[in-house]
């Protein structure tokens, strides 16, 4: 084990040169001291045409701002809130890719990584450190980068699984003890709670859960207090799962692989969540190649995958990455888990969303807004849930789908949707609601 010698962030980023590609660690462990030092060099015009990639970062970042045009070019795998305006304005760009393939782009050389900038836990006596709350595609970047710069931060939890790497894989070390970025979820609304109720009714005892962060996943989790033997295999989880672990409801007992373990590739939450995964052998932070592999996901029984959408049309096409032509997020892992859940024995792929936007616009539309991307096709969609109910579209014809989808649209918009369905499918289409359709 080599002896660690710390240098300043400013010294570390001197390795960056024109035309390099930089990979940034994601989410809660976004390496801000290195980013700030890199941007300072950029302002001094010490290099040009440096490409930056990441899944998504948290906190304020400058590298995508117009002032750095010609100096930095962001090509993210997912459009986070902190770079959304810049991406929509064209100052930053986006690489559409399934989340499980982000690592493949790096490992197979589609994206050559010159410098990986990461944040890690303090080393143990054997020289091992942890990538903490985010393994995702960063492990692949560490393996393939010409130079790896790591911030050693005592606040990074020592997570197990693929998160554990050796200091021999790191070239330059910087010390920083800033606390990790924490999530501040929106309050759960009555609409969220109603959606959560319908989704929770679909979750069976012994199910393996996949869900993200936000009001709807948290609402679902609050409704699972009487369930038994739930497991977790997800691209991420957050604080909402902790009460279920404490009560013994989430125990992974029914899982066929990673039995008894909670599996994820990144996390975002409170300090309680970060403390929970620290030195916890019951949590495995794994490479996204593993967590989001359809074949791996499908090995567990009753995989219940809960994902969201920005818009859905009356045939079941789901847009989850853009508002018309304006990119809002990314493809992410939605298809990975919808496919994995559909192939799991007893699995349930679920799309859950409010029926209308905060401005009252229906999220169920006759056709997707022009320019909207179809993240999940009609053939991928099984369960659709709004605050007005849950319907199963799997195996249903286009006209049956339209009837079912319209039945859980907001009442203020159903008449217009019925009219659009009539115009689309012809006079033989009749909107006759049968209660059995919603069983």
C-alpha positions as a LaTeX table, in Angstrom:
\begin{tabular}{lrrr}
\hline
Residue & $x$ (\AA) & $y$ (\AA) & $z$ (\AA) \\
\hline
Unk1 & 0.00 & 0.00 & 0.00 \\
Unk2 & 1.43 & 3.34 & $-1.03$ \\
Unk3 & 1.58 & 6.22 & 1.39 \\
Unk4 & $-1.02$ & 8.89 & 0.70 \\
Unk5 & 0.31 & 12.40 & 0.13 \\
Unk6 & $-2.29$ & 15.14 & $-0.02$ \\
Unk7 & $-2.10$ & 18.07 & $-2.41$ \\
Unk8 & $-4.47$ & 20.99 & $-2.95$ \\
Unk9 & $-7.39$ & 20.81 & $-5.35$ \\
Unk10 & $-5.74$ & 23.54 & $-7.42$ \\
Unk11 & $-2.57$ & 21.44 & $-7.75$ \\
Unk12 & $-4.54$ & 18.28 & $-8.56$ \\
Unk13 & $-6.48$ & 19.72 & $-11.50$ \\
Unk14 & $-3.26$ & 20.85 & $-13.20$ \\
Unk15 & $-3.31$ & 17.46 & $-14.92$ \\
Unk16 & $-6.28$ & 18.60 & $-17.03$ \\
Unk17 & $-5.31$ & 19.71 & $-20.50$ \\
Unk18 & $-7.10$ & 20.83 & $-23.65$ \\
Unk19 & $-9.30$ & 18.22 & $-25.36$ \\
Unk20 & $-9.48$ & 16.00 & $-22.25$ \\
Unk21 & $-12.63$ & 14.20 & $-21.17$ \\
Unk22 & $-13.41$ & 14.43 & $-17.44$ \\
Unk23 & $-15.68$ & 12.04 & $-15.55$ \\
Unk24 & $-17.29$ & 13.43 & $-12.39$ \\
Unk25 & $-18.53$ & 11.39 & $-9.46$ \\
Unk26 & $-22.29$ & 11.72 & $-9.09$ \\
Unk27 & $-25.10$ & 12.86 & $-6.82$ \\
Unk28 & $-24.26$ & 13.26 & $-3.10$ \\
Unk29 & $-20.51$ & 12.79 & $-3.64$ \\
Unk30 & $-20.17$ & 15.39 & $-6.39$ \\
Unk31 & $-16.51$ & 16.52 & $-5.97$ \\
Unk32 & $-17.10$ & 20.26 & $-5.64$ \\
Unk33 & $-13.59$ & 21.32 & $-4.52$ \\
Unk34 & $-12.14$ & 19.78 & $-7.68$ \\
Unk35 & $-14.93$ & 21.21 & $-9.84$ \\
Unk36 & $-14.33$ & 24.70 & $-8.43$ \\
Unk37 & $-10.58$ & 24.45 & $-9.00$ \\
Unk38 & $-11.16$ & 23.19 & $-12.54$ \\
Unk39 & $-13.53$ & 26.07 & $-13.27$ \\
Unk40 & $-10.96$ & 28.54 & $-11.93$ \\
Unk41 & $-8.45$ & 27.21 & $-14.46$ \\
Unk42 & $-11.14$ & 27.50 & $-17.11$ \\
Unk43 & $-11.75$ & 31.15 & $-16.27$ \\
Unk44 & $-8.04$ & 31.73 & $-16.70$ \\
Unk45 & $-8.33$ & 30.10 & $-20.13$ \\
Unk46 & $-5.60$ & 27.58 & $-19.33$ \\
Unk47 & $-7.20$ & 24.97 & $-21.61$ \\
Unk48 & $-9.95$ & 24.59 & $-24.21$ \\
Unk49 & $-12.46$ & 22.02 & $-25.37$ \\
Unk50 & $-12.56$ & 19.99 & $-22.18$ \\
Unk51 & $-15.51$ & 17.60 & $-22.21$ \\
Unk52 & $-17.27$ & 16.75 & $-18.96$ \\
Unk53 & $-19.48$ & 13.73 & $-18.36$ \\
Unk54 & $-21.48$ & 12.44 & $-15.41$ \\
Unk55 & $-24.78$ & 10.83 & $-14.62$ \\
Unk56 & $-25.91$ & 13.85 & $-12.68$ \\
Unk57 & $-24.36$ & 16.10 & $-10.11$ \\
Unk58 & $-25.91$ & 17.90 & $-7.15$ \\
Unk59 & $-25.33$ & 21.44 & $-5.95$ \\
Unk60 & $-24.35$ & 24.54 & $-7.87$ \\
Unk61 & $-21.89$ & 23.93 & $-10.69$ \\
Unk62 & $-20.50$ & 26.43 & $-13.19$ \\
Unk63 & $-19.01$ & 24.26 & $-15.93$ \\
Unk64 & $-22.20$ & 24.33 & $-18.01$ \\
Unk65 & $-22.62$ & 28.11 & $-17.86$ \\
Unk66 & $-22.39$ & 30.23 & $-21.03$ \\
Unk67 & $-19.18$ & 31.88 & $-19.82$ \\
Unk68 & $-17.36$ & 28.59 & $-20.44$ \\
Unk69 & $-18.44$ & 28.14 & $-24.05$ \\
Unk70 & $-15.44$ & 26.75 & $-25.92$ \\
Unk71 & $-13.73$ & 25.82 & $-22.67$ \\
Unk72 & $-16.04$ & 23.16 & $-21.22$ \\
Unk73 & $-18.65$ & 21.05 & $-22.99$ \\
Unk74 & $-20.96$ & 19.09 & $-20.71$ \\
Unk75 & $-22.30$ & 15.81 & $-22.10$ \\
Unk76 & $-24.34$ & 14.36 & $-19.24$ \\
Unk77 & $-26.00$ & 10.95 & $-19.14$ \\
Unk78 & $-28.94$ & 12.49 & $-17.27$ \\
Unk79 & $-30.05$ & 16.12 & $-17.19$ \\
Unk80 & $-30.07$ & 17.17 & $-13.55$ \\
Unk81 & $-31.82$ & 20.24 & $-12.18$ \\
Unk82 & $-28.53$ & 22.13 & $-11.77$ \\
Unk83 & $-27.76$ & 22.03 & $-15.51$ \\
Unk84 & $-31.27$ & 21.84 & $-16.96$ \\
Unk85 & $-31.58$ & 25.43 & $-18.16$ \\
Unk86 & $-28.11$ & 25.36 & $-19.70$ \\
Unk87 & $-28.92$ & 22.10 & $-21.51$ \\
Unk88 & $-32.23$ & 23.41 & $-22.80$ \\
Unk89 & $-30.45$ & 26.55 & $-24.04$ \\
Unk90 & $-27.82$ & 24.47 & $-25.86$ \\
Unk91 & $-24.82$ & 25.43 & $-23.72$ \\
Unk92 & $-24.69$ & 21.86 & $-22.41$ \\
Unk93 & $-25.57$ & 18.58 & $-24.09$ \\
Unk94 & $-27.00$ & 15.18 & $-23.21$ \\
Unk95 & $-26.12$ & 11.62 & $-24.22$ \\
Unk96 & $-29.26$ & 9.44 & $-24.45$ \\
Unk97 & $-28.35$ & 6.05 & $-22.98$ \\
Unk98 & $-29.89$ & 3.36 & $-20.82$ \\
Unk99 & $-28.46$ & 3.69 & $-17.33$ \\
Unk100 & $-27.01$ & 0.17 & $-17.36$ \\
Unk101 & $-25.01$ & 1.04 & $-20.48$ \\
Unk102 & $-23.36$ & 4.19 & $-19.13$ \\
Unk103 & $-20.47$ & 2.07 & $-17.86$ \\
Unk104 & $-20.26$ & 0.28 & $-21.21$ \\
Unk105 & $-19.61$ & 3.54 & $-23.04$ \\
Unk106 & $-16.55$ & 3.93 & $-20.83$ \\
Unk107 & $-15.32$ & 0.34 & $-20.60$ \\
Unk108 & $-15.61$ & $-0.32$ & $-24.33$ \\
Unk109 & $-13.92$ & 2.93 & $-25.29$ \\
Unk110 & $-16.82$ & 4.84 & $-26.82$ \\
Unk111 & $-15.97$ & 7.61 & $-24.35$ \\
Unk112 & $-12.28$ & 7.85 & $-23.53$ \\
Unk113 & $-11.83$ & 9.14 & $-19.96$ \\
Unk114 & $-8.65$ & 11.11 & $-19.36$ \\
Unk115 & $-9.35$ & 12.25 & $-15.79$ \\
Unk116 & $-11.79$ & 10.81 & $-13.24$ \\
Unk117 & $-12.58$ & 13.09 & $-10.28$ \\
Unk118 & $-14.13$ & 11.25 & $-7.36$ \\
Unk119 & $-14.84$ & 11.50 & $-3.63$ \\
Unk120 & $-14.04$ & 8.62 & $-1.29$ \\
Unk121 & $-14.01$ & 7.49 & 2.33 \\
Unk122 & $-10.89$ & 7.44 & 4.44 \\
Unk123 & $-8.70$ & 4.39 & 3.78 \\
Unk124 & $-8.78$ & 1.40 & 6.11 \\
Unk125 & $-5.64$ & $-0.36$ & 7.37 \\
Unk126 & $-5.48$ & $-2.42$ & 4.19 \\
Unk127 & $-5.58$ & 0.61 & 1.90 \\
Unk128 & $-9.18$ & 0.18 & 0.78 \\
Unk129 & $-11.53$ & 3.12 & 0.37 \\
Unk130 & $-15.19$ & 3.33 & $-0.60$ \\
Unk131 & $-16.94$ & 5.24 & $-3.36$ \\
Unk132 & $-19.68$ & 5.68 & $-0.77$ \\
Unk133 & $-23.07$ & 6.75 & $-2.02$ \\
Unk134 & $-22.37$ & 6.43 & $-5.77$ \\
Unk135 & $-20.82$ & 3.58 & $-7.72$ \\
Unk136 & $-22.90$ & 3.96 & $-10.93$ \\
Unk137 & $-20.56$ & 4.40 & $-13.95$ \\
Unk138 & $-17.83$ & 5.94 & $-11.82$ \\
Unk139 & $-16.21$ & 2.59 & $-11.09$ \\
Unk140 & $-15.74$ & 2.10 & $-14.83$ \\
Unk141 & $-14.20$ & 5.59 & $-15.05$ \\
Unk142 & $-11.76$ & 4.76 & $-12.23$ \\
Unk143 & $-10.74$ & 1.59 & $-14.07$ \\
Unk144 & $-10.20$ & 3.30 & $-17.43$ \\
Unk145 & $-9.06$ & 6.86 & $-16.66$ \\
Unk146 & $-5.50$ & 7.95 & $-17.36$ \\
Unk147 & $-5.51$ & 9.85 & $-14.06$ \\
Unk148 & $-7.77$ & 9.43 & $-11.02$ \\
Unk149 & $-8.07$ & 12.33 & $-8.57$ \\
Unk150 & $-9.80$ & 11.55 & $-5.29$ \\
Unk151 & $-11.06$ & 13.73 & $-2.48$ \\
Unk152 & $-10.66$ & 11.85 & 0.79 \\
Unk153 & $-13.59$ & 12.90 & 2.94 \\
Unk154 & $-14.35$ & 11.41 & 6.38 \\
Unk155 & $-18.05$ & 12.11 & 5.75 \\
Unk156 & $-18.20$ & 9.63 & 2.86 \\
Unk157 & $-19.72$ & 6.42 & 4.24 \\
Unk158 & $-17.76$ & 3.20 & 3.96 \\
Unk159 & $-20.19$ & 1.30 & 1.76 \\
Unk160 & $-19.50$ & $-2.26$ & 0.65 \\
Unk161 & $-19.99$ & $-4.12$ & $-2.63$ \\
Unk162 & $-18.40$ & $-2.74$ & $-5.78$ \\
Unk163 & $-17.93$ & 0.55 & $-3.92$ \\
Unk164 & $-14.71$ & $-0.76$ & $-2.36$ \\
Unk165 & $-11.56$ & 0.12 & $-4.31$ \\
Unk166 & $-7.88$ & 0.24 & $-3.37$ \\
Unk167 & $-5.81$ & 3.38 & $-3.04$ \\
Unk168 & $-3.39$ & 1.90 & $-5.58$ \\
Unk169 & $-6.03$ & 2.71 & $-8.22$ \\
Unk170 & $-5.83$ & 6.43 & $-7.37$ \\
Unk171 & $-3.11$ & 8.82 & $-8.55$ \\
Unk172 & $-3.72$ & 12.10 & $-6.71$ \\
Unk173 & $-5.30$ & 12.76 & $-3.30$ \\
Unk174 & $-6.99$ & 15.88 & $-1.93$ \\
Unk175 & $-8.45$ & 16.17 & 1.58 \\
Unk176 & $-11.80$ & 17.81 & 2.32 \\
Unk177 & $-14.25$ & 17.31 & 5.17 \\
Unk178 & $-17.31$ & 19.08 & 3.81 \\
Unk179 & $-20.54$ & 17.23 & 4.61 \\
Unk180 & $-22.19$ & 15.36 & 1.75 \\
Unk181 & $-25.04$ & 16.94 & $-0.17$ \\
Unk182 & $-28.40$ & 15.99 & 1.29 \\
Unk183 & $-31.81$ & 15.58 & $-0.29$ \\
Unk184 & $-34.66$ & 17.90 & 0.62 \\
Unk185 & $-37.76$ & 16.10 & $-0.68$ \\
Unk186 & $-40.96$ & 17.95 & $-1.38$ \\
Unk187 & $-43.80$ & 17.44 & 1.11 \\
Unk188 & $-46.19$ & 14.61 & 0.29 \\
Unk189 & $-49.48$ & 15.98 & $-1.06$ \\
Unk190 & $-52.94$ & 14.42 & $-0.89$ \\
Unk191 & $-52.55$ & 13.48 & $-4.54$ \\
Unk192 & $-49.24$ & 11.76 & $-3.82$ \\
Unk193 & $-50.81$ & 9.87 & $-0.93$ \\
Unk194 & $-53.68$ & 8.65 & $-3.09$ \\
Unk195 & $-51.26$ & 7.48 & $-5.76$ \\
Unk196 & $-49.18$ & 5.84 & $-3.03$ \\
Unk197 & $-52.25$ & 3.99 & $-1.77$ \\
Unk198 & $-53.05$ & 2.54 & $-5.19$ \\
Unk199 & $-49.43$ & 1.52 & $-5.79$ \\
Unk200 & $-49.08$ & $-0.03$ & $-2.33$ \\
Unk201 & $-52.12$ & $-2.20$ & $-3.06$ \\
Unk202 & $-50.17$ & $-3.70$ & $-5.97$ \\
Unk203 & $-47.15$ & $-4.55$ & $-3.80$ \\
Unk204 & $-47.31$ & $-8.15$ & $-2.60$ \\
Unk205 & $-45.62$ & $-9.66$ & 0.44 \\
Unk206 & $-42.20$ & $-10.93$ & $-0.56$ \\
Unk207 & $-41.82$ & $-8.37$ & $-3.37$ \\
Unk208 & $-38.48$ & $-6.89$ & $-4.40$ \\
Unk209 & $-38.82$ & $-3.11$ & $-4.70$ \\
Unk210 & $-37.33$ & $-0.62$ & $-7.12$ \\
Unk211 & $-38.19$ & 3.02 & $-6.64$ \\
Unk212 & $-36.52$ & 6.37 & $-6.72$ \\
Unk213 & $-36.59$ & 9.51 & $-4.66$ \\
Unk214 & $-39.46$ & 11.95 & $-4.33$ \\
Unk215 & $-42.95$ & 12.43 & $-3.00$ \\
Unk216 & $-44.63$ & 9.49 & $-4.75$ \\
Unk217 & $-42.02$ & 6.85 & $-3.75$ \\
Unk218 & $-42.09$ & 8.19 & $-0.20$ \\
Unk219 & $-45.89$ & 8.05 & $-0.20$ \\
Unk220 & $-45.78$ & 4.42 & $-1.35$ \\
Unk221 & $-43.32$ & 3.51 & 1.40 \\
Unk222 & $-45.53$ & 5.03 & 4.10 \\
Unk223 & $-48.30$ & 2.66 & 2.97 \\
Unk224 & $-46.28$ & $-0.55$ & 3.33 \\
Unk225 & $-46.34$ & $-0.82$ & 7.10 \\
Unk226 & $-48.37$ & $-4.04$ & 7.11 \\
Unk227 & $-46.37$ & $-5.83$ & 4.44 \\
Unk228 & $-43.94$ & $-8.68$ & 5.04 \\
Unk229 & $-40.53$ & $-9.77$ & 3.76 \\
Unk230 & $-39.88$ & $-7.03$ & 1.22 \\
Unk231 & $-36.53$ & $-6.72$ & $-0.52$ \\
Unk232 & $-34.72$ & $-3.92$ & $-2.32$ \\
Unk233 & $-32.91$ & $-4.10$ & $-5.64$ \\
Unk234 & $-32.96$ & $-0.62$ & $-7.08$ \\
Unk235 & $-30.77$ & 1.87 & $-8.87$ \\
Unk236 & $-31.27$ & 4.00 & $-5.77$ \\
Unk237 & $-33.17$ & 4.36 & $-2.53$ \\
Unk238 & $-33.59$ & 7.12 & 0.03 \\
Unk239 & $-34.70$ & 7.78 & 3.61 \\
Unk240 & $-38.25$ & 6.55 & 3.09 \\
Unk241 & $-37.05$ & 2.95 & 3.23 \\
Unk242 & $-35.41$ & 3.26 & 6.66 \\
Unk243 & $-38.56$ & 2.92 & 8.84 \\
Unk244 & $-39.43$ & $-0.29$ & 6.97 \\
Unk245 & $-35.96$ & $-1.67$ & 7.65 \\
Unk246 & $-36.23$ & $-0.78$ & 11.33 \\
Unk247 & $-39.58$ & $-2.58$ & 11.57 \\
Unk248 & $-38.20$ & $-5.68$ & 9.85 \\
Unk249 & $-40.56$ & $-5.30$ & 6.91 \\
Unk250 & $-37.65$ & $-4.85$ & 4.50 \\
Unk251 & $-35.37$ & $-7.81$ & 5.15 \\
Unk252 & $-34.62$ & $-9.30$ & 1.73 \\
Unk253 & $-35.61$ & $-12.73$ & 2.99 \\
Unk254 & $-37.52$ & $-13.62$ & $-0.17$ \\
Unk255 & $-34.84$ & $-12.57$ & $-2.67$ \\
Unk256 & $-33.25$ & $-15.26$ & $-4.81$ \\
Unk257 & $-30.01$ & $-13.32$ & $-5.32$ \\
Unk258 & $-28.33$ & $-10.98$ & $-2.83$ \\
Unk259 & $-30.54$ & $-12.55$ & $-0.18$ \\
Unk260 & $-30.85$ & $-10.32$ & 2.85 \\
Unk261 & $-29.08$ & $-7.40$ & 1.16 \\
Unk262 & $-30.33$ & $-4.06$ & $-0.09$ \\
Unk263 & $-28.79$ & $-3.39$ & $-3.49$ \\
Unk264 & $-28.39$ & 0.02 & $-5.18$ \\
Unk265 & $-25.92$ & 1.88 & $-7.36$ \\
Unk266 & $-26.36$ & 5.39 & $-5.92$ \\
Unk267 & $-28.11$ & 7.06 & $-2.99$ \\
Unk268 & $-29.35$ & 10.49 & $-2.04$ \\
Unk269 & $-30.87$ & 11.43 & 1.28 \\
Unk270 & $-30.19$ & 12.68 & 4.79 \\
Unk271 & $-27.25$ & 12.10 & 7.09 \\
Unk272 & $-29.31$ & 9.30 & 8.64 \\
Unk273 & $-29.26$ & 7.49 & 5.30 \\
Unk274 & $-25.52$ & 7.96 & 4.87 \\
Unk275 & $-24.95$ & 6.72 & 8.44 \\
Unk276 & $-27.17$ & 3.72 & 7.70 \\
Unk277 & $-25.00$ & 2.47 & 4.83 \\
Unk278 & $-21.72$ & 3.16 & 6.64 \\
Unk279 & $-20.03$ & $-0.18$ & 7.47 \\
Unk280 & $-23.36$ & $-1.93$ & 6.85 \\
Unk281 & $-22.88$ & $-5.41$ & 5.32 \\
Unk282 & $-26.61$ & $-5.49$ & 4.63 \\
Unk283 & $-26.21$ & $-2.87$ & 1.89 \\
Unk284 & $-24.37$ & $-3.61$ & $-1.36$ \\
Unk285 & $-23.52$ & $-0.59$ & $-3.50$ \\
Unk286 & $-22.96$ & $-2.14$ & $-6.91$ \\
Unk287 & $-21.80$ & $-1.27$ & $-10.41$ \\
Unk288 & $-24.69$ & $-0.01$ & $-12.56$ \\
Unk289 & $-23.83$ & $-2.85$ & $-14.94$ \\
Unk290 & $-25.17$ & $-5.17$ & $-12.22$ \\
Unk291 & $-27.98$ & $-3.21$ & $-10.58$ \\
Unk292 & $-29.62$ & $-2.27$ & $-13.87$ \\
Unk293 & $-29.04$ & $-5.49$ & $-15.79$ \\
Unk294 & $-32.39$ & $-6.80$ & $-16.99$ \\
Unk295 & $-31.19$ & $-10.38$ & $-16.52$ \\
Unk296 & $-30.08$ & $-9.71$ & $-12.94$ \\
Unk297 & $-33.24$ & $-7.81$ & $-12.02$ \\
Unk298 & $-35.44$ & $-10.61$ & $-13.36$ \\
Unk299 & $-33.81$ & $-13.23$ & $-11.11$ \\
Unk300 & $-35.60$ & $-11.93$ & $-8.03$ \\
Unk301 & $-39.31$ & $-12.77$ & $-7.59$ \\
Unk302 & $-42.14$ & $-10.26$ & $-7.61$ \\
Unk303 & $-39.97$ & $-7.35$ & $-8.71$ \\
Unk304 & $-42.19$ & $-4.31$ & $-8.32$ \\
Unk305 & $-40.67$ & $-1.45$ & $-10.29$ \\
Unk306 & $-42.18$ & 1.97 & $-9.62$ \\
Unk307 & $-41.25$ & 4.69 & $-12.10$ \\
Unk308 & $-42.71$ & 8.01 & $-13.16$ \\
Unk309 & $-43.53$ & 9.88 & $-16.35$ \\
Unk310 & $-43.85$ & 13.40 & $-17.62$ \\
Unk311 & $-46.57$ & 12.46 & $-20.09$ \\
Unk312 & $-48.38$ & 9.43 & $-21.51$ \\
Unk313 & $-50.63$ & 9.19 & $-24.56$ \\
Unk314 & $-53.85$ & 7.21 & $-24.81$ \\
Unk315 & $-52.06$ & 4.23 & $-26.38$ \\
Unk316 & $-49.54$ & 3.91 & $-23.54$ \\
Unk317 & $-46.46$ & 5.64 & $-24.95$ \\
Unk318 & $-44.48$ & 7.12 & $-22.04$ \\
Unk319 & $-42.36$ & 10.25 & $-22.23$ \\
Unk320 & $-40.06$ & 10.54 & $-19.22$ \\
Unk321 & $-37.11$ & 12.62 & $-20.41$ \\
Unk322 & $-38.41$ & 15.74 & $-22.14$ \\
Unk323 & $-41.13$ & 18.36 & $-22.23$ \\
Unk324 & $-41.70$ & 18.47 & $-25.96$ \\
Unk325 & $-38.29$ & 19.29 & $-27.43$ \\
Unk326 & $-36.86$ & 20.54 & $-24.11$ \\
Unk327 & $-34.88$ & 17.88 & $-22.27$ \\
Unk328 & $-35.83$ & 17.66 & $-18.64$ \\
Unk329 & $-34.09$ & 14.56 & $-17.27$ \\
Unk330 & $-32.99$ & 11.43 & $-19.13$ \\
Unk331 & $-33.71$ & 7.87 & $-20.17$ \\
Unk332 & $-32.24$ & 6.69 & $-16.88$ \\
Unk333 & $-33.09$ & 3.21 & $-15.64$ \\
Unk334 & $-36.80$ & 3.17 & $-16.42$ \\
Unk335 & $-36.60$ & 0.65 & $-19.26$ \\
Unk336 & $-34.03$ & $-1.44$ & $-17.39$ \\
Unk337 & $-36.45$ & $-1.98$ & $-14.53$ \\
Unk338 & $-39.68$ & $-2.15$ & $-16.53$ \\
Unk339 & $-38.15$ & $-4.93$ & $-18.59$ \\
Unk340 & $-36.60$ & $-6.63$ & $-15.57$ \\
Unk341 & $-39.84$ & $-6.53$ & $-13.60$ \\
Unk342 & $-41.85$ & $-7.84$ & $-16.55$ \\
Unk343 & $-39.54$ & $-10.87$ & $-16.76$ \\
Unk344 & $-39.51$ & $-11.46$ & $-13.00$ \\
Unk345 & $-41.77$ & $-14.22$ & $-11.71$ \\
Unk346 & $-44.82$ & $-12.34$ & $-10.42$ \\
Unk347 & $-43.21$ & $-9.00$ & $-11.26$ \\
Unk348 & $-45.12$ & $-5.76$ & $-11.75$ \\
Unk349 & $-43.77$ & $-2.87$ & $-13.83$ \\
Unk350 & $-45.58$ & 0.31 & $-12.71$ \\
Unk351 & $-45.70$ & 3.86 & $-14.05$ \\
Unk352 & $-47.12$ & 6.18 & $-11.37$ \\
Unk353 & $-47.83$ & 9.86 & $-11.89$ \\
Unk354 & $-50.33$ & 12.61 & $-11.05$ \\
Unk355 & $-53.05$ & 12.99 & $-13.67$ \\
Unk356 & $-52.31$ & 16.70 & $-14.15$ \\
Unk357 & $-49.37$ & 19.07 & $-13.82$ \\
Unk358 & $-49.20$ & 21.70 & $-11.10$ \\
Unk359 & $-50.81$ & 24.06 & $-13.62$ \\
Unk360 & $-53.73$ & 21.71 & $-14.23$ \\
Unk361 & $-52.60$ & 20.47 & $-17.65$ \\
Unk362 & $-53.45$ & 16.83 & $-18.26$ \\
Unk363 & $-50.41$ & 14.54 & $-18.26$ \\
Unk364 & $-52.52$ & 12.05 & $-20.20$ \\
Unk365 & $-52.71$ & 13.32 & $-23.79$ \\
Unk366 & $-54.25$ & 12.17 & $-27.09$ \\
Unk367 & $-50.73$ & 12.26 & $-28.54$ \\
Unk368 & $-47.40$ & 13.14 & $-26.99$ \\
Unk369 & $-46.33$ & 16.76 & $-27.34$ \\
Unk370 & $-44.42$ & 17.14 & $-30.63$ \\
Unk371 & $-40.73$ & 16.54 & $-29.96$ \\
Unk372 & $-41.35$ & 14.46 & $-26.84$ \\
Unk373 & $-39.19$ & 11.37 & $-26.56$ \\
Unk374 & $-40.71$ & 7.92 & $-26.08$ \\
Unk375 & $-38.65$ & 6.46 & $-23.26$ \\
Unk376 & $-40.94$ & 3.46 & $-22.73$ \\
Unk377 & $-42.92$ & 2.09 & $-25.64$ \\
Unk378 & $-46.52$ & 0.91 & $-25.61$ \\
Unk379 & $-45.28$ & $-2.66$ & $-25.40$ \\
Unk380 & $-43.29$ & $-1.95$ & $-22.22$ \\
Unk381 & $-46.18$ & $-0.61$ & $-20.18$ \\
Unk382 & $-48.10$ & $-2.80$ & $-17.75$ \\
Unk383 & $-49.56$ & $-0.94$ & $-14.76$ \\
Unk384 & $-50.40$ & 2.76 & $-14.94$ \\
Unk385 & $-51.40$ & 4.55 & $-11.74$ \\
Unk386 & $-52.77$ & 8.04 & $-11.07$ \\
Unk387 & $-54.65$ & 9.43 & $-8.10$ \\
Unk388 & $-57.83$ & 8.14 & $-9.79$ \\
Unk389 & $-56.89$ & 4.47 & $-9.90$ \\
Unk390 & $-54.65$ & 1.74 & $-11.27$ \\
Unk391 & $-55.10$ & $-0.01$ & $-14.61$ \\
Unk392 & $-53.19$ & $-2.86$ & $-16.24$ \\
Unk393 & $-52.54$ & $-2.27$ & $-19.93$ \\
Unk394 & $-50.57$ & $-5.43$ & $-20.59$ \\
Unk395 & $-52.07$ & $-7.48$ & $-23.40$ \\
Unk396 & $-54.82$ & $-4.96$ & $-24.07$ \\
Unk397 & $-55.72$ & $-3.66$ & $-27.51$ \\
Unk398 & $-55.24$ & $-0.01$ & $-28.45$ \\
Unk399 & $-58.92$ & 0.78 & $-27.96$ \\
Unk400 & $-59.09$ & $-1.05$ & $-24.65$ \\
Unk401 & $-55.96$ & 0.80 & $-23.55$ \\
Unk402 & $-57.51$ & 4.12 & $-24.43$ \\
Unk403 & $-60.59$ & 3.29 & $-22.36$ \\
Unk404 & $-58.52$ & 2.22 & $-19.38$ \\
Unk405 & $-56.13$ & 5.16 & $-19.51$ \\
Unk406 & $-58.94$ & 7.70 & $-19.88$ \\
Unk407 & $-60.70$ & 6.14 & $-16.88$ \\
Unk408 & $-57.89$ & 7.33 & $-14.58$ \\
Unk409 & $-57.39$ & 10.72 & $-16.20$ \\
Unk410 & $-58.53$ & 13.82 & $-14.33$ \\
Unk411 & $-62.34$ & 14.15 & $-14.68$ \\
Unk412 & $-61.91$ & 17.66 & $-16.12$ \\
Unk413 & $-60.05$ & 16.22 & $-19.11$ \\
Unk414 & $-61.85$ & 12.95 & $-19.77$ \\
Unk415 & $-64.37$ & 14.34 & $-22.24$ \\
Unk416 & $-61.68$ & 15.80 & $-24.49$ \\
Unk417 & $-59.69$ & 12.57 & $-24.30$ \\
Unk418 & $-62.78$ & 10.55 & $-25.19$ \\
Unk419 & $-63.39$ & 12.81 & $-28.18$ \\
Unk420 & $-59.79$ & 12.39 & $-29.32$ \\
Unk421 & $-60.04$ & 8.60 & $-28.97$ \\
Unk422 & $-63.27$ & 8.61 & $-31.00$ \\
Unk423 & $-61.58$ & 10.66 & $-33.74$ \\
Unk424 & $-58.53$ & 8.38 & $-33.71$ \\
Unk425 & $-60.25$ & 5.00 & $-33.69$ \\
Unk426 & $-63.42$ & 5.84 & $-35.59$ \\
Unk427 & $-67.13$ & 5.66 & $-34.86$ \\
Unk428 & $-66.89$ & 2.05 & $-33.68$ \\
Unk429 & $-64.98$ & 3.28 & $-30.63$ \\
Unk430 & $-67.35$ & 3.68 & $-27.72$ \\
Unk431 & $-66.26$ & 4.81 & $-24.31$ \\
Unk432 & $-68.20$ & 2.35 & $-22.18$ \\
Unk433 & $-66.60$ & 1.94 & $-18.77$ \\
Unk434 & $-66.76$ & $-1.59$ & $-17.40$ \\
Unk435 & $-65.74$ & $-1.94$ & $-13.77$ \\
Unk436 & $-64.14$ & $-5.29$ & $-14.61$ \\
Unk437 & $-61.59$ & $-3.46$ & $-16.77$ \\
Unk438 & $-60.12$ & $-1.92$ & $-13.67$ \\
Unk439 & $-59.67$ & $-5.13$ & $-11.73$ \\
\hline
\end{tabular}
